[in-house]
């Protein structure tokens, strides 16, 4: 059982949906990024998705691409991201942290070293979008053996033949991408998301969390009402990019979490 499993068990007991917030590690700078991360649980965030900046983020739209570039320009590295997790864990031992990123920085560090360091820092799960199920031996299976959840993405193009392969070895939760395309590209629609979530839930006992295209409390509520919760990333990152004060960013996050929790 990981913190992710414990969180979903508690949410189920409370009959509440999950709210997951994404931020980019090191954006707009290391100090501010950590302050925002530390404030997320108080703003109603159940799970933190922490982006690891990378030079070629193929699944991300301009908002998150630019956040990653700002972080890299400021000197953010994988090691500094793990240190950010350690610093967060010094004050918070319960909120799950999922690292979201790409395989190259992990491969460069060495899988075994990365998994040991990530687990010891307090990471609970991984989303690595450029490793398909056919490559599970690379990272997914070693991560599970190390006690980390490996969270897989399902999309509108994941058909009935592909879905069982996607769900094999997935743990923690299934991340359903509500739209085709990149992050921040379009608005999610509950009418189209609902049947897809039901299709996935018929094939797994894992929670299904929906991300991409959610930027308002009403949309968070609508999407959460047809799933086990929702993720907001680009809309939060845009608040940070616009230079909003910490209190304002967290107040915005609170409106989204309140929406999701009403779902």
Secondary structure as the mmCIF struct_conf table of DSSP 4:
data_model
#
loop_
_struct_conf.conf_type_id
_struct_conf.id
_struct_conf.beg_label_comp_id
_struct_conf.beg_label_asym_id
_struct_conf.beg_label_seq_id
_struct_conf.end_label_comp_id
_struct_conf.end_label_asym_id
_struct_conf.end_label_seq_id
HELX_RH_AL_P HELX_RH_AL_P1 UNK A 3 UNK A 13
TURN_TY1_P TURN_TY1_P1 UNK A 14 UNK A 15
STRN STRN1 UNK A 18 UNK A 24
TURN_TY1_P TURN_TY1_P2 UNK A 25 UNK A 26
BEND BEND1 UNK A 27 UNK A 28
HELX_RH_AL_P HELX_RH_AL_P2 UNK A 30 UNK A 40
HELX_RH_3T_P HELX_RH_3T_P1 UNK A 41 UNK A 43
TURN_TY1_P TURN_TY1_P3 UNK A 44 UNK A 44
BEND BEND2 UNK A 46 UNK A 46
STRN STRN2 UNK A 47 UNK A 51
TURN_TY1_P TURN_TY1_P4 UNK A 55 UNK A 56
TURN_TY1_P TURN_TY1_P5 UNK A 58 UNK A 59
HELX_RH_AL_P HELX_RH_AL_P3 UNK A 62 UNK A 73
TURN_TY1_P TURN_TY1_P6 UNK A 74 UNK A 75
HELX_RH_AL_P HELX_RH_AL_P4 UNK A 78 UNK A 89
TURN_TY1_P TURN_TY1_P7 UNK A 90 UNK A 91
BEND BEND3 UNK A 93 UNK A 95
STRN STRN3 UNK A 96 UNK A 101
HELX_RH_AL_P HELX_RH_AL_P5 UNK A 103 UNK A 109
HELX_RH_AL_P HELX_RH_AL_P6 UNK A 111 UNK A 121
TURN_TY1_P TURN_TY1_P8 UNK A 122 UNK A 122
STRN STRN4 UNK A 125 UNK A 128
TURN_TY1_P TURN_TY1_P9 UNK A 129 UNK A 130
HELX_RH_3T_P HELX_RH_3T_P2 UNK A 133 UNK A 135
TURN_TY1_P TURN_TY1_P10 UNK A 136 UNK A 139
HELX_RH_AL_P HELX_RH_AL_P7 UNK A 140 UNK A 145
TURN_TY1_P TURN_TY1_P11 UNK A 146 UNK A 147
STRN STRN5 UNK A 149 UNK A 150
HELX_LH_PP_P HELX_LH_PP_P1 UNK A 151 UNK A 152
STRN STRN6 UNK A 153 UNK A 154
TURN_TY1_P TURN_TY1_P12 UNK A 156 UNK A 157
HELX_RH_AL_P HELX_RH_AL_P8 UNK A 160 UNK A 167
TURN_TY1_P TURN_TY1_P13 UNK A 168 UNK A 169
BEND BEND4 UNK A 172 UNK A 172
STRN STRN7 UNK A 173 UNK A 177
BEND BEND5 UNK A 179 UNK A 182
TURN_TY1_P TURN_TY1_P14 UNK A 183 UNK A 184
BEND BEND6 UNK A 185 UNK A 186
HELX_RH_AL_P HELX_RH_AL_P9 UNK A 190 UNK A 201
TURN_TY1_P TURN_TY1_P15 UNK A 202 UNK A 203
BEND BEND7 UNK A 205 UNK A 206
STRN STRN8 UNK A 207 UNK A 211
BEND BEND8 UNK A 212 UNK A 213
BEND BEND9 UNK A 216 UNK A 216
HELX_RH_AL_P HELX_RH_AL_P10 UNK A 217 UNK A 225
TURN_TY1_P TURN_TY1_P16 UNK A 226 UNK A 226
BEND BEND10 UNK A 227 UNK A 228
STRN STRN9 UNK A 229 UNK A 232
HELX_RH_AL_P HELX_RH_AL_P11 UNK A 234 UNK A 241
TURN_TY1_P TURN_TY1_P17 UNK A 242 UNK A 243
HELX_RH_AL_P HELX_RH_AL_P12 UNK A 246 UNK A 261
TURN_TY1_P TURN_TY1_P18 UNK A 262 UNK A 262
#
